[in-house]
């Protein structure tokens, strides 16, 4: 390689000056991007905190709703048991009525035959 220094280009600035100017331009763009990212991060944190606050506000509502649903479910189980007992009782009463009707019919028949 030769020992001759690099010649300056016609735009007037030295090579180093042009490289540093270019670096300054890149750094300025990076700073702009960094500022935009910081802004987006702040907005995201704001949205997250609002979501957390709303979740905390609605949590008691959901807990109450779930407790009421459980209460209704238990009430329905009680109603189902009572309906089962009632159904059994109705079947028993109907069976007793059929038996009583048969006895009555038999007794009437015997009474008519004796008369």
C-alpha positions in Angstrom: 0.0 0.0 0.0 1.1 3.5 -0.6 1.7 6.0 2.1 -0.2 8.7 0.3 -3.2 10.1 2.3 -6.7 9.6 1.0 -7.7 12.5 -1.1 -10.7 14.6 0.0 -13.7 14.3 -2.2 -15.1 17.4 -4.0 -17.9 18.1 -1.4 -15.4 19.8 0.8 -15.6 17.7 4.0 -13.0 15.2 5.0 -13.8 11.5 5.1 -13.9 11.5 8.9 -16.2 14.5 9.0 -18.6 12.9 6.6 -18.6 9.6 8.6 -19.2 11.4 11.8 -22.0 13.4 10.2 -23.6 10.2 9.0 -23.2 8.7 12.5 -24.9 11.8 14.0 -27.8 11.3 11.5 -28.1 7.6 12.5 -28.0 8.5 16.2 -30.6 11.2 15.8 -32.9 8.7 14.1 -32.3 6.1 16.8 -33.1 8.8 19.5 -36.3 9.5 17.6 -37.2 5.8 17.6 -36.3 5.5 21.2 -38.6 8.4 22.1 -41.4 6.8 20.2 -40.9 3.5 21.9 -40.9 5.2 25.3 -44.2 6.9 24.4 -45.7 3.6 23.3 -44.4 1.9 26.5 -46.0 4.6 28.6 -49.3 4.2 26.8 -49.2 0.5 27.1 -48.6 0.8 30.9 -51.5 3.1 31.1 -53.8 0.6 29.3 -52.5 -2.2 31.5 -53.1 -0.3 34.7 -56.7 0.6 33.5 -57.3 -3.1 32.7 -56.0 -4.2 36.1 -58.2 -1.6 37.8 -61.2 -2.7 36.0 -60.5 -6.3 36.7 -60.3 -5.4 40.4 -63.5 -3.5 40.2 -65.4 -6.3 38.5 -63.9 -9.1 40.6 -66.4 -8.7 43.5 -69.3 -8.6 41.0 -68.1 -12.0 39.6 -67.6 -13.5 43.0 -71.1 -12.4 44.0 -72.6 -13.8 40.8 -70.8 -17.1 41.2 -72.0 -17.3 44.8 -75.6 -16.6 43.7 -75.3 -19.2 40.9 -74.2 -21.8 43.5 -77.1 -20.8 45.8 -79.5 -21.3 42.9 -78.0 -24.7 42.0 -78.4 -25.8 45.6 -82.0 -24.6 45.6 -82.7 -26.5 42.4 -81.2 -29.7 44.0 -83.6 -29.2 46.9 -86.6 -28.7 44.6 -85.6 -31.9 42.6 -85.5 -33.9 45.8 -88.9 -32.6 46.8 -90.4 -33.3 43.4 -89.1 -36.9 43.6 -90.8 -37.3 47.0 -94.0 -35.7 45.7 -94.0 -37.8 42.6 -93.6 -41.0 44.7 -96.4 -39.8 47.1 -98.7 -39.2 44.1 -98.0 -42.6 42.7 -98.7 -44.1 46.1 -102.0 -42.2 46.5 -103.1 -43.3 43.0 -102.2 -46.9 43.8 -104.2 -46.6 47.1 -107.1 -45.0 45.2 -107.1 -47.8 42.6 -107.2 -50.4 45.4 -110.0 -48.6 47.2 -112.0 -48.3 44.0 -111.6 -52.1 43.4 -112.7 -52.8 47.0 -115.6 -50.5 46.6 -116.6 -52.1 43.4 -116.3 -55.5 44.9 -118.3 -54.5 48.0 -121.0 -52.9 45.8 -121.1 -56.0 43.7 -121.5 -58.3 46.7 -124.1 -56.0 48.2 -126.1 -56.1 45.0 -125.9 -59.9 44.9 -127.1 -60.2 48.5 -130.1 -58.0 47.9 
